[in-house]
Amino acid sequence: MSERTYSTIITDEGAALIAQCVLEGRMLEITEAAAGDGGGAYYQPTTDQTALRRECWRGEIAGYALSEYAPNMLDVKIIIDDAVGGFTIREMGLFTDEGIMVAVCNTPDTEKVSITGGIPGRLTMVMHIIVADASVIEITINPELDVVTPEQLAAEIAAHNNSATSHQDIRALALNSLQRGDAYTTAESDEMTAEAISTHNANPAAHPALQINAADISSRLNTLELKFGTNITANPFSVDFATLTGLTVTGVYNSEMARIEW
């Protein structure tokens, strides 16, 4: 039995679209992702494919970013929710708004269960795509798909507090005390440490990354509450601004906390 390999390729139709967009100076918009079971078996994708062998799910894209390892690699995040399941993922694809498959990949066998079977089945997968010019690719995402649970946030905070590189100010204070020859009982040391940590955590400039994440989660929850928690009898709608050009705000931008203060 030959060794299995996994990769993502740009389809012939996708390559032609990218080349056309480069020549015309416009963006190629990718709007959907799909996952399939490969027809029931492992296979190697080919550039002449126009569809997955057996598509089992299609939906919006949760997010994407340029890879830190290669300037022309895109990491595309796909999240399939709990309600979908009962198949094995062996292939994924990306599609334009006109239904043209731009890229396809094969994957190791990945079970996608459904919550109806009694097991939480939310699944996150990432597709790595290498293109000649990533600047012409525009991917439409739905950020509401990529949420953080309270348990995940608590785990991140615990990991931060247990990290050997966290709370450098408190660690420096403890080291300076030892170097001065100060001696404390265990109870005194515990009390001073607890007080120092409390002061540190109460500092509005502490934990900027966590505060930004918390603010982002709060914003998403407010959006969901506005959308689903209000008694709207007409058609609801939301407005997104593509640019803030022309907006004047009086205040100071705090780059560390990623916010405007006034």
N, C-alpha and C positions, 0 to 999 in steps of 0.2 A: 504494500500500500504506500503510495507516494505521500510525502509530507504536505500537510495543508498549509497554505499561505493566505494572508489576508491583505487587501489593499483597496484603495479608492482610485477610480479612474474617471477622467472626463470623457463623456460619450462623444461620438462623432458629431451629433447634432449640437451638443453643448460647446464643443470646440469651435464649430462654425459660428455659433451665436456670439461667443466671446470675441472671436476675430472680427466679426462684423461690428460689434460694439466699440472695439478699439479703433477701427477705421472711421467710424461715424462719431466718435467722441461722446458716446452716451453710456449709460449704465445698464447692465444686465440684472434684472430684478428676479430674485429667487424667492418664492412665496410659500412653498409647501415642502414638507418632507414626507416620506413614506417608508414603511417597513414591511418586509414579507418573510415567508418561510423558505424561499428558494425552491419552491416546488417539492419540498420534503427532503432535500439533501444538499450537502455542500457543493458549491460550484465556483468557478472562477469567472467573474464578470468580463464582458467583452465590450469594446468601444462601439459596436454596432447595435447595442441594446437600446431600445426605446421605452422599455418598461421593465419593472421587476418581474421575475418569473411567476411569483404568486403573491400579490400585494394583500396584506392583512390589515393594514392601518394606514391612514393618511391624515395629516393635520398641520397646524401651524408650527413654526420654529420658535423655540424658547429663547435662544440667544446664540451669538457667535462672537469670535474674537480672532485677531491675528495671532498666530502662534509665536511664542517666544523663541522657538528653535529655528524658524525659517520665515523670512519676510514675505514669501509668496504662499504661505500655508494658512488656510482658514480652518479654525476649529468650530464646527457647527454643533450646537447642543440641541438634542431632541428629547422631549419628555412625553411619554405615553402614560395617560392617567390610569387610575385604578379600574375604571369601568371596562377597559379594553383588555382582552386576554384570551388565553386558551390556545396559544400557538407558540412556536419556537422561531425566534428571529434569526435569520441567516443572511439577510440582505437589507440594504437601505438605499434610498435614492433621494435626490433633490430635484425639484421641479419649478419651472417658471409659472407665471400666472396663466399662460396658455397651455399648460400641461406638458411641456417639453422636458424630458429628463436630462438634466445637465450633467449630473454625476451619479455614479452608482458604486457601491462597495459590498463586499461580502464580510461577514462577521462570524466569530465563533458562535456555536449554538448557545443562544441566550433565551431562557424560558420567560415568556411574558404571561404571568398568571393574572387572573381577574379577582377583584375583591369579593365577588360573589362566591368564590371558593373558600372564603374564610381567611385568606391571607392578603395583607396589603400588597398591591401589585404595581404601585407607581414606579416607573422605570425611566432612568436617565441614561442616554447614550450619546457619544460624541463621534462625529464624522470628521476626519482630517482630509482636507482637499488641497492639493497643490495645483496652482494655476500659474500661467506665464505672467499675468498681470492682475493681481488681486484687487487693484484699485478700481477696476471696472465692474466688480461684483457688488451688488447691493442686495442685502438679505432682509426681508420683512420679518420682524419678530413680534411675538406677543409676550412681553415681560411678565404678565400676570401668571404665566405657566410656571415660571421659575420662582417658587416661594420657599421660605424658610420656616420650619416648624419651631415652636417654642423649645422643644427638646433639642433640636439642632443648635439653636442659639445658646442655650444653656451649656451644651457640650463645648461649643467654641469658646465661651467665657472661661469654663473650667480648664480647657487646654491652654488658654492664654495665661491664666494665673499659675498654672503648674509648669510653665515653660521656664527654662533656665535663663532665657534672655529677657523675660518680662520684668517690669517694676525695677528698672535699673536705678532709679532714684532711691528706693527703699534699700536695695542691696548696697549701694554706695554708703548710705547712712550707717548701716550695720557694720560694714567693713571699717569705716572711719572710727566707730566706737571701739572696735576691737584693737585697732592700731594705737588708739590713745590709752589703752590699758583699762578702759572702763569694764567693770564686772557687774553683772546683774544676776539675780536668781532667775530660775526658769519662769516663775510666775510674772516677775517684772519684765522679763524679755518678751513673754507672750503678750502682756498688756501693751508694751511699747510697739510691738509689731502690729497688733490689731489696730491701735490708734493710727499708726503711720499708714496702714493699708486703707483705713476708713477715710483719712484725709486725702490720700491719693485718689481713691475712687470718687470722692466728692468734688474733686477738681474738674471744672467744666472742660479743661483741655486734655484730660486723661482719656485713654482708650479711644482715640479719634476714629480708628477703623470700625470698632464696634458701635460707636455712636452713629456713624454714617449708616451702617447696616441697619441699626435699630430705626433710624429715621426713615430709611427706605422701606422697611417692613411696615412701619406705621402709615406711610403714604399709600402703600398698596392696599392695606386694610381699609383705610378711609375710602379709597376708590371702590373697593368691593362693597362696603357698607352703603355708599351712595348709590351704587348700581342695583344691589339686591335687597337692601334693607329699608328702602323708602317706598312709600305708596305712590308710585308713578303710574298714572292711568294713560298718559299719552306715550308717544315713542321717546324713550330715553336716548340721550346722545352725549358724547364727550368730545372735547376739542383738544387737539395736540398742536403745539407750536413747533414748526420746523426750525425756527431761528428766533433769537432774542434781539436781533439787530433793531436798533431804534428805541429799545427799552431803556429808560433812565431810572436808576435806583441810587438813592443817597445812602451810602453806608460804606463799610469796609469789608473786603473779601478775606475771609479766614481760609487760606489755602490748606492748612493742616486739617481743619474740620470740614472742608468742602462746603462752606456756607457763607452767606452774606450777613453781617451783623450791623445793626443800626440802633 
